[in-house]
């Protein structure tokens, strides 16, 4: 009996065979995208081991969370996203000689908030923008988490301008240089996987560029004078206002025409010199064609004026006379003003000593003969 009492008294002071399994909890258990969550690893130790230091480790899908294990039973995750959905568990161990005790798996499902309350704002505000300035269309999402795809549309029919996907509730689209044709209705849409949500229609009005303004008395008028250039072509109008309201005149189209003399300066000097230099060869070519045409016409239309072009006799290779030059003359009378010109064609034949071939040498001689008058007769006509 005494032995049993001693064993009972000594049992609490001995080493227990094992301690209970830990339990993993999440706060909140169903976190929303973009929010934080705290993992808590709870374990109950026997009273006689409550003074011992424990070490805790956290895991997700068999991957450790954090850089290492720690003595804290809690792990804070600052931001949870949809892809953080998975199975989590924790481990607890007492000392280096004890086997760690693992908790059961705990599934965490991160909730995504659907997009809602989409609006479109403009910069500059109010939907008025001056022609030539930059216009910024800002698409805002009041509710919605995760990766959001933004769309910008033009016109009531919805012509797509731009598409962007980013993890933000705000996105913007820029028109760097606004033209008069950009005056239209615009709207945007946003979607994070639950279907697109549309904004309202926002009208964009383009103001003309103010080139001059003046303050005049009531009942008077104003004028504006400036030097014109080709860049000033466009539509003009004037506007008069006294504070409560303003009225605009009808649009007047102004087309600026640059004189031809003023455009000569736009040609480089090298181009002008090249154009002038090409006139000389063109003139010579035209004169040559004109003379050749007259020459052919005289041969075919006037047999009397057609020069006699005797065909050279077949020379004998043994004849010494064949070595002499045999000129052939051809007369063409060309009248230019009061002067008469004569064309003499001379064909010379001589035999090469070695080959016995008679090459022909053709030479044209132009000569000024005399002054022409009405009573003169060509030599060929007299014949």
RABELJO-V930538 format. One record per backbone hydrogen bond with DSSP energy under -1.0 kcal/mol. NH is the residue of the N-H (numbers start at 0). CO is the residue of the C=O. If there is no record, write none. Layout:
nh=NH co=CO
nh=NH co=CO
This chain:
nh=4 co=0
nh=5 co=1
nh=6 co=2
nh=7 co=3
nh=8 co=4
nh=9 co=5
nh=10 co=6
nh=13 co=10
nh=22 co=41
nh=24 co=39
nh=26 co=37
nh=32 co=110
nh=33 co=79
nh=34 co=31
nh=36 co=76
nh=37 co=26
nh=38 co=74
nh=39 co=24
nh=40 co=72
nh=41 co=22
nh=48 co=45
nh=49 co=46
nh=51 co=48
nh=54 co=92
nh=55 co=69
nh=56 co=90
nh=58 co=88
nh=59 co=62
nh=60 co=86
nh=62 co=59
nh=64 co=57
nh=69 co=55
nh=74 co=38
nh=76 co=36
nh=79 co=34
nh=83 co=80
nh=84 co=81
nh=85 co=107
nh=87 co=105
nh=88 co=58
nh=90 co=56
nh=91 co=100
nh=92 co=54
nh=100 co=91
nh=102 co=89
nh=105 co=87
nh=107 co=85
nh=110 co=30
nh=115 co=142
nh=118 co=139
nh=120 co=137
nh=122 co=135
nh=128 co=204
nh=130 co=206
nh=131 co=177
nh=132 co=129
nh=134 co=174
nh=135 co=122
nh=136 co=172
nh=137 co=120
nh=138 co=170
nh=139 co=118
nh=140 co=168
nh=141 co=116
nh=142 co=115
nh=144 co=112
nh=147 co=165
nh=148 co=190
nh=149 co=163
nh=150 co=188
nh=151 co=161
nh=152 co=186
nh=153 co=158
nh=154 co=184
nh=158 co=153
nh=160 co=151
nh=163 co=149
nh=165 co=147
nh=167 co=165
nh=170 co=138
nh=172 co=136
nh=174 co=134
nh=177 co=132
nh=181 co=178
nh=182 co=179
nh=185 co=201
nh=186 co=152
nh=188 co=150
nh=189 co=196
nh=190 co=148
nh=196 co=189
nh=198 co=187
nh=201 co=185
nh=203 co=183
nh=204 co=126
nh=206 co=128
nh=219 co=216
nh=231 co=228
nh=232 co=229
nh=233 co=253
nh=235 co=251
nh=239 co=246
nh=241 co=244
nh=246 co=239
nh=248 co=237
nh=251 co=235
nh=253 co=233
nh=265 co=262
nh=266 co=263
nh=271 co=267
nh=272 co=268
nh=273 co=269
nh=274 co=270
nh=275 co=271
nh=276 co=272
nh=277 co=273
nh=278 co=275
nh=281 co=277
nh=282 co=278
nh=283 co=279
nh=284 co=280
nh=285 co=281
nh=286 co=282
nh=287 co=283
nh=288 co=284
nh=289 co=285
nh=290 co=286
nh=291 co=287
nh=292 co=288
nh=293 co=289
nh=294 co=290
nh=295 co=291
nh=296 co=292
nh=297 co=293
nh=298 co=294
nh=299 co=295
nh=300 co=296
nh=301 co=297
nh=305 co=301
nh=318 co=315
nh=322 co=319
nh=323 co=320
nh=333 co=340
nh=335 co=338
nh=338 co=335
nh=339 co=369
nh=340 co=333
nh=341 co=366
nh=343 co=364
nh=345 co=362
nh=347 co=360
nh=349 co=358
nh=351 co=356
nh=355 co=351
nh=360 co=347
nh=362 co=345
nh=364 co=343
nh=366 co=341
nh=368 co=339
nh=371 co=337
nh=381 co=377
nh=382 co=378
